Amino acid sequence: MKILITTDLFCVETNGVVTSVKNLWGELVKLGHDVRILTLSETSRSHREGNVTYIRSHPIRVYPGVRMSLSHRNAYIKEIVAWNPDVIHSQCEFFSLGFAKYISKKTGAPIVHTYHTLYEQYVPYIIPGKRLGRWIVRVLSRTLLRRVHTVIAPTQKVKRALCSYGVNKPIHVIPSGISLEQHKVRLAPSERMEKRRSLGLADDATVLLNLGRLGTEKNLEELLRLYADAIRKTEKLAFLIVGDGPDKGALEALAKKLGVSASVIFTGKVAPCEVQNYYQLGDLFVSASTSETQGLTYVEAAANGLPLLCRRDPCLADVIREGENGYTYESDTEFFEHLQRIMTDPLWRVRAGRCSETVAAKFDKSQFGKTVSDLYARLRKKVEIDRCLQKNTAQPSVQSRRGVRCF
């Protein structure tokens, strides 16, 4: 099949959407599909690099890194229309979805849309009133998805949200896959110790680790506060925060205010090819976010053999086996009880790490690619059948005399 993937983000920054798109692209190519990517350029110039087409865009001051492009009058888009894709897979709800709808209208290709982001968590960035913001998200989501043919939700959590918005399209739950090969490579004990020491981590410290974008929706303020309380009870703790984002400065200031800046290490942004090495520097992955739709960082942490301690959220249902590879918490008391249990039982940590590796195995990107490819095939067949039925209905007398069959 000829498959077009549209996305607002591709190479500008690394996040869950970009990771999912790149993994999907690679697996679809392995399955023999002809895949092209249509995305926004990081400049005001359109260009093409191999099978990736970048359409000129301009930054908008709504959210850091967001860019927009509204014009469909572009020679590169005309080339894609002439290429005539069989299926269009949209990955973002805003500007590139407009491209997908335009190309679908011109070619008749059905649109599959993956709903990656629960925007209710991002409302505070642009709209002060929470209730108004949530209402806008519901209406916009329902409106934007009106012209797609089917929707992919990474988790049941997202599917339930879309149903509550009134989205009446078929919704398929397909977890995004990750590249397990990268996360199966283990640091030698001596190399791990050396890297920890280079960051100022004590040999006997239990290292809490959080990896991802540093934004308000990730709720890292809560983790810093919990950590500050925990380290007062035991000094053998450290907190490694890996990543960058708009809240980095504020979080560093908060760590200083709480008096824990000496044992909280901010690494800043790290190269994607090095991510697994940083996971393995930690002893326990922690998160207080409730904004995740799937939380690929949770899966990556598990793939690297880490136990997890995270704020309870529906997206963790398939990642954390309570008491086996980690715990979820809803209160400060629960967090401290679980942390104490984890710190005082090194044998449990070993068993939990092995359990995490087993849990992560089902998120392998090869299964992800095959499941999505099968969905494309079913959708394409359904669209062809519907077109034949419409054609038959339009010419009933001729069809009935000649006994024409479409399938």
SERO-127641 format. One record per residue: residue in one letter; x, y, z of N, C-alpha, C in turn. Coordinates in steps of 0.02 Angstrom, whole numbers, plus 50000, padded with zeros to 5 digits. Example, Ala and Ser with C-alpha at 12.3 -4.5 7.8 and 13.67 -1.06 7.14 Angstrom:
% residues 2
A506604971650390506154977550390506604983550390
S506424988850354506844994750357506455000250394
//
This chain:
% residues 407
M500424994050000500005000050000500435006350000
K500175011549972500485018149976500175021850036
I500585023250086500345026050149500665032850161
L500255037850173500495044550190500385045750265
I500905047550301500855049350372500935056850378
T500445060250408500495067450418500585068950492
T501025073650507501175075250577501435082350582
D501245085950634501515092650646502245092250666
L502435086850700503115085950726503435079850695
F504075080550678504435074650654505165074650676
C505545079750656506255079950675506425085950719
V505955090550728506115096550766506255094950838
E505875090450868505985088550937505795081250947
T506065078350999505915071351013505395071051069
N504835068051055504325066851106503945060551088
G503415059151125503055052951113502775052351043
V502515057851016502225057650949502775056150897
V503335059650902503885058650855504145051450859
T504235048950919504465042050928503985037050897
S503335038050908502825033650881502835033750805
V502885039750776502875040450703503485037050672
K504065038250701504675035250673504665027650678
N504435025050735504385017750742503885014850693
L503315018150685502805015650639503075015650568
W503385021150548503665021850481504145016050466
G504605014850512505105009550502504785002750495
E504285001250536503974994650534503544993850471
L503204999050450502804998650389503244997450327
V503825000650326504294999550270504534992350270
K504674989650329504884982650334504344977850307
L503724979850315503164975650291503044976550217
G503444980750184503394981450111502964987150087
H502734991550132502324997150111502755002950085
D502455006950041502775013050017502525018750061
V502965021350104502755026150156503085032850144
R502685038150148502945044950145502695048850206
I503095053650227502925057950284502815065050259
L502275068150283502135075250268502115078850335
T502555083750344502605087150408502745094550398
L502795098250453502945105350450503695106550452
S503915111150410504615113150410504755117450472
E505375117250494505565121550550505755128550527
T505675129750462505825136350433505245138450388
S505325144250356504805146750310504925144150239
R505315138750232505455135850167505225128650164
S504875126850110504675119950100505245116150067
H505325109750084505835105750052505685098350064
R506045094150027505945086950034506615083650046
E506635078950093507225074950106507025067650102
G507195064450047506995057450037506235056950034
N505955052850077505225051950078504875056350130
V505245061350155504955066050203504875072850171
T504265075450170504125082050141503975086950197
Y504335092550197504255097750247503915103850215
I503345105850243502975111550217503125117650260
R503255123250227503455129350263502955131050318
S503215133750372502785135350429503075141350467
H502685143850513502885149550553502725148150627
P503145150450673503005149350744502405153450767
I502045150650815501495154350846501595154050922
R501425159450956501565159951027500975157351069
V500835151051058500315147751097500635142951147
Y501125139251123501475134251163502165133451133
P502685132551174503365132251148503445126951094
G503745128951037503885124250983503315123250933
V502735126250946502165125350901502255129850840
R502125126850781502165130550718501525129350679
M501385133850631500775133250592500905134250518
S500485130950478500495131750406499795130250381
L499495135050347498795134250327498705133350253
S499195135050212499115134950140499205127850112
H498735125850070498785119450035499045120349964
R499155126649945499395128049877500155127449876
N500375121349870501085119949874501245114449823
A501795115349786501975110549734502095103649764
Y502355103349825502495096849856501845093249873
I501345096949895500695093849910500365091349846
K500445095149792500185092849727500515086249706
E501165085649720501515079449704501235073549744
I501065074749807500785069349849500095067349824
V499705072349803499045070849775499125066549713
A499615068349670499735064449609499985057349625
W500355056749680500595050149703500005045649722
N499455048749744498815045349757498875039949811
P498955041949874499025037049929498395032749937
D498495026649962497925022249976497615023850044
V498045025750092497815027350160498215033350184
I497875037750222498215043350255498165042250330
H498735042550365498735041650437498945048250469
S498465051750498498595058150530498795057050603
Q499305060950626499565059950693499455066050739
C499235071550711499125077650751498465080850731
E498135084050779497455086550768497415093150731
F497955096650725497885103550702498115104550630
F498695107350618498865109850552498975104250501
S499335098950518499445093650470498805089550458
L498335089550504497695086350491497325089850434
G497425096450429497135100150372497415097650306
F498075096150304498375093250244498055086550228
A497975082450281497685075750272496985076150242
K496585080650268495895081350244495885083750171
Y496325088450155496355091150087496555085550038
I497075081750055497305076350011496785070850007
S496445069350062495915064350061495355066450014
K495165072850015494635075349972494835074749899
K495475075949884495715075749815495795068649789
T495975063949833496145057149811495635051849831
G495225053349881494755048349906495075043649956
A495695044749975496025040350024495715041250093
P495565035850128495285036350196495805038850245
I495575042050299496025044650350495965040550414
V496535038050437496595035250504496925040650547
H496655041750606496945046950649497125044150717
T497745045150739497945043250807497885049350852
Y497495048550905497395053850954497895052951010
H498465056351005499015055351052498945059251117
T498625065051114498675069851169498005071551200
L497965071151266497365073451302497465080851318
Y497175085151278497315092251282497045095651344
E496605092251380496355095251442496925096851490
Q497465092851486498035094051531498445100151510
Y498345102451448498745108051422498355114551421
V497725114251440497295120151439497585126051479
P497885124851538498145130551577498655134851540
Y498985132051488499475135951451499155141751415
I498525140951392498235146051348497565148751372
I497215144951416496545147151439496525146751514
P496415152451549496415152451622495855148451653
G495265148551624494685145051653494695137751635
K494765133351686494825126151674494195123251642
R493615125151668492985122351641492875124551569
L493015130951555492955133351486493445129751441
G494055128851464494565125451424494355118351408
R494095114851457493875107851445493305107551395
W492845112251400492285112451353492545113651282
I493025118151275493315119551209493665113351181
V494035109851224494375103751202493875098651176
R493335097651212492825092851191492525094551124
V492335100951116492025103051054492515102650996
L493125105051007493635104950954493795097850933
S493885093350981494055086450965493505083250923
R492885084350944492315081550907492285084350836
T492415090850829492385094150764492955092050719
L493565091950746494155090350705494145083150680
L493845078550718493835071550698493235069650657
R492825074550640492205073150604492325070050536
R492875072050503492995069750434493525064250429
V493725061350485494175055650481493745049250479
H494035043850455493645037650447493675033150509
T494245033050542494315029050602494855032050646
V494835030450711495295033450759495675028050796
I496315029250808496715024850850496835028450917
A496695024950971496845027451039497395023151068
P497925026051096498475022051124498275017851184
T497755020051221497535016451281496775017051288
Q496505012951333495795013351348495635020151379
K496105023051415496015029751444495835034851391
V496185034651335496055039351281495395037751247
K495245031451238494605029551207494015032051249
R494065031151315493525033551358493445041151353
A494005044751349493975051951343493635053951278
L493815050751223493525052351158492775050851157
C492585045451188491865043751192491495049051233
S491815051451286491485056651327491435063251290
Y491875064351240491835070451200491275070051148
G491015064051137490495063151086490765061351018
V491395059051015491685056850951491345050250932
N491025050250873490625044350853490955040350797
K491605040750790491975036750742492195030150773
P492325025050732492605018850761493275020350795
I493365017850855493985019150894494315012450910
H494935011750889495325005650900495885007050950
V495945003051002496475003951050497095000051027
I497625003751008498245000750985498825004251021
P499145001151069499705004351103500275005851055
S500575011651061501165013351020501745008851040
G502135006850990502695002351004503335006151016
I503815002851047504475005851057505005001051029
S505595003651017506154999650993506484996251053
L506304989951064506574986451122507314984851115
E507554984251053508264982551043508714987451079
Q508564993851072508964999051104508974998351180
H508414996251208508354996051281508544989251310
K508764984751268509014978351293509764978551306
V510094983651280510814984351289510954986951360
R511354983251397511484985051467512184987851476
L512234992951518512884995551538513234990451583
A513884989751573514284985551619514274988851688
P514284984851742514254987751810514774993151821
S515384992151795515914997151806515755003651768
E515485002951708515315008951668514735012651700
R514245008851726513675011951760513915015951821
M514355012951860514615016351920514995022651901
E515395022151848515785027851826515345033651804
K514815032051766514355037151742513975040351800
R513785036351849513435039051907513895043851945
R514515041851955514985046051991515105052651954
S515125052251887515255058351848514695063451855
L514105061151875513535065651886513475067751959
G513915065152001513905066952072513445062452113
L513285056552088512855051952124513275047352168
A513105046952231513475042752277513375035352261
D513885031252274513855024152258513285020652294
D513145022652356512645019152396511955022552394
A511875027552350511235031152347510715027252306
T510095027352329509535024852289509325030752245
V509395029852180509285035352133508585034952103
L508175039952120507525040752088507645044152020
L507295041851969507415044451902506765046351868
N506765052251837506215054251794506515056551728
L506235054251673506495056051607505915058351563
G506015064051531505495066651486505525074151480
R505015076851449504975084051439504795087551505
L505135093051520505005096651582504485102051569
G503855100051576503295104651566502815104251625
T502395109351631501935109651688501505103451694
E501285100751636500825095151637501135088751666
K501805088551672502145082651699502145082451775
N501955088051807501865088151880502505086451919
L503075088751894503705087351928503775091151994
E503395096552002503405100052065503205095452122
E502715091252110502495086552161503065081652179
L503405079152129503955074452141504515077752182
L504675083952165505195087452204504995088352276
R504365089952287504115090852356504145084252394
L503925078852362503935072252394504655070152408
Y505085071452360505795069752369506095073552428
A505935079952432506205084052486505995081352554
D505375078852560505145075952623505495069252636
A505585065252581505875058652590506605058952611
I506985063752584507705063952599507835066352670
R507335069352701507415071252771507425065152816
K507125059652791507085053552831507665048852816
T507945049452757508525045352738508965049352691
E509615049452706510065053452664510305049552604
K510165043152601510415039052546509945039252486
L509775045252465509335046252408509645051452362
A509475050852298509655055952248509105055952196
F509035061552161508505062252111508825064552046
L508775060351994509055061851929508495063651881
I508485069851857507965072251811508275073251742
V508065069051695508365068951629507885072051578
G508105077151543507685080351493507705087851498
D507335091051453507325098351452506605100551437
G506485106951444505825109651431505735116451462
P505155119451451505045126351474505055127251550
D504955121951588504925122451661505595121051695
K506115119851657506755117851687507005123051738
G507005129451719507245134651764506835134951828
A506175134551821505745134851880505845128951926
L505965123051897506085117051937506755117451974
E507255120051941507905120951974507845125852033
A507445131052022507335135952076506955132752134
L506465128552118506085125152171506535120352210
A506975116752176507425112152211507875116052259
K508085121952239508495126152282508095128652342
K507475130552329507035133052383506895127652434
L506825121452410506685115852455507305113352491
G507885115952471508505113952503508785107352480
V508605105152420508835098552396509235099052331
S509425104952313509775105852248510425101952245
A510745100452302511375096852302511295089652280
S510705086852291510595079752273510095078752216
V509875084252186509435083852127509845085952066
I509935081352020510355082551961509915083351900
F509985089151866509645090351802510155089351747
T510055084451705510535082951652510435087351590
G509825090151582509665093451520509495088351467
K509435090551405509235086151350509795081251334
V509615074951321510105069951302509925067151234
A510415064551198510315061851131509875055551136
P509405054551089508975048651090509365042151093
C509945041851061510335035651061510655034251129
E510635039151175510935038351241510405037251296
V509775037651278509235037451328509275031351373
Q509395025451343509405019351383509955019451436
N510505022751421511055023151471510845027151532
Y510435032351521510215036451578509685032751620
Y509235029051586508765025051625509145020451673
Q509675017451649510035012451688510445015351744
L510515021951746510855025151803510395025651864
G509745024851853509275025251908509135018551940
D508835018751998508625012652033507865011952033
L507525017552023506795017652026506525023251982
F506075021651936505765026851895505165029651931
V505125036351935504575039651970504235044651923
S503575045351932503195050251893502575052251931
A502405058651926501785061151957501305063751904
S501455062351841501045064951786500385061151780
T499865064851764499225061651745499025063951675
S499505066751638499355069451571499515064551516
E499795058651534500015054051482499415050451451
T499455049451385498965045251352499185038051354
Q499825036851345500095030151354500705030251399
G501125035151390501725035651432502275031051408
L502565032751350503085028451323503695028351369
T503805033651408504375033551454504285028151507
Y503665026851527503545021451575503765014751545
V503565013651483503735007351449504495006851439
E504805012451420505535012351411505885010851477
A505655013951531505945012651597505885005251614
A505295002351601505194995251615505654990951572
A505724992851509506164989051463506884989051487
N507084994351522507754994851549507824991551618
G507304988051639507344984251701507244988151764
L506884993751760506764997851820506084996251851
P506034995851917505384996051950505105003151943
L504445003851952504125010351943503705012252004
L503705018652019503285021452072502955027752043
C502325027352027502005032651988501315034452017
R501125040652006500445042752026499945038551987
R499425036152022498935031751992498585035151933
D498555031551877498255034151816498045028351772
P497475028951737497235023351695497735020951643
C498175025451619498645023451566499165018351591
L499205017451657499705012851686499445005751694
A498815004651675498504998151687498894992351656
D499194993551597499554988251563500314988551574
V500534993251615501264994251625501474992251696
I501084994151746501274992551815500834986851842
R501164981451862500824976051897500944977351972
E500414979452004500464981852073500814976752118
G501364978952149501734974752195502224970052161
E502174969352095502624964752059503194968452025
N503044973751988503584977651957503534985051976
G503104986552024503054993452046502414994752086
Y502305001152100501715003152139501445009752110
T500805010852121500505017252107500275020352173
Y500245026952174500055030352236499545035852221
E499145037652270498675043152265498785048452318
S499165046752369499285051452424500025051552441
D500235056752478500935057052501501105051052544
T500635049052586500755043452631500895037052591
E500495035852540500595029952498501285030252464
F501475036052439502125036752406502685034752454
F502675037452515503215036152563503215028752584
E502635025852594502605018752613502905014352559
H502715015652496502985011652441503735012752433
L503955018952439504665020452432505075016952485
Q504835017052546505185013752601505235006252588
R504695003352564504684996152550505194994452495
I505214998552444505664997352388506394998152409
M506535003252449507235004552469507504999152515
T507084996252556507324991352606507304984152583
D507114983052519507074976252494507424975652427
P508084975052427508464974652364508284968552322
L508104963052354507914957052315507264958352277
W506804961952308506184963752272506354967952211
R506824972652218507004976952162507264972852103
V507644967652118507904963352065507334959752030
R506874956852070506304953252041505854958052002
A505764963952029505334968951996505634971151930
G506294971751928506624973651866506514968451811
R506564962151830506444956751781505724956751758
C505274957851805504554958251787504424964051740
S504754969751751504664975451707504884973851636
E505434970251629505674968351562505154964051527
T504844959451564504324955151535503714959251513
V503514964051556502944968351540503074972351477
A503684975051471503854979351414503854975651348
A503984969051350504054965151288503444965551243
K502854966351272502244966351230502154972951193
F502584977851207502544984251172503044984751115
D503314979151094503804979151040503514982350977
K503904986550943503654990350887503464986050827
S503734980050821503554975750765502814973750768
Q502574972150827501864970550835501434976650822
F501664982450844501324988750832501234989950757
G501764989150719501724990250647501254985450613
K501274979150632500834974150601500104975550617
T499954977350679499264978650698498984984650660
V499384989950653499154995850616499074994250542
S499544990350513499504988450443498864984450430
D498694979950475498074976050467497464980650469
L497484985750512496934990550515496864994250448
Y497424996350419497404999650354497054995250303
A497254988850301496984984250251496224983450259
R495994982850321495274982150333494904988450313
L495194994250330494865000550314494835001550239
R495385000050204495395000950132494864996450099
K494804990250123494314985650095493604988250107
K493484990750168492824993450185492644999350141
V493125003850130492995009750088492835007650017
E493195002749990493065000349923492364997249917
I492174993449968491504990449968490964995849972
D491065000750015490575006150021490495009949955
R491045010949920491005014549856490625010449805
C490745003949805490374999649759489624999649774
L489454999349838488754999449859488425005949838
Q488785011549847488515018049827488415018249752
K488875015349715488815015349642488215011149621
N488135005349653487555001049637486895004549653
T486875007949709486275011549729486095017049681
A486605020149652486495025649606486225023349539
Q486335016849521486095014249456485735007549467
P485165007649503484835001449522484574997349463
S484305000649413484004996949357484534993249317
V485084996549302485624993449263485944987849303
Q486054989049368486374984149410485954977849414
S485294978749424484864972949434484794968849371
R484774972249311484704968549248485334964349234
R485904967249247486534963849229486814959649286
G486524960349345486774956549402487474958349421
V487634964949419488314967249434488474966149508
R489064963449520489294962549590489954966349599
C490024969449656490634973249671491124969349712
F490894964049745491354960249787491074953249797
//
